[in-house]
Amino acid sequence: MSSHDETKVAKSPVLPADHKWSFTKRKGIYESDVTAMVRRMLQDDAIREDQRTAWERWRNDPASLK
């Protein structure tokens, strides 16, 4: 790989500072507000892809194993 080669990293989605996530907790089981909100956020394709990419980048980074 030459010094000019770069791994393409997609830009993370940017939401307005005042964005409010609407979510509902699952019925019949305990679910915290945070878990319900994250579950709702991951229904957004851009956020789900961003988080998948971040996880893969972290998981495959040899520096994180030290």
Buried (B, 14 or more C-beta within 10 A) or exposed (E): EEEEEEEEEEEEEEEEEEEEEEBEBEEEEEBEEEEBBBBBBEEBEEBEEBBEEEEEEEEEEEEEEE
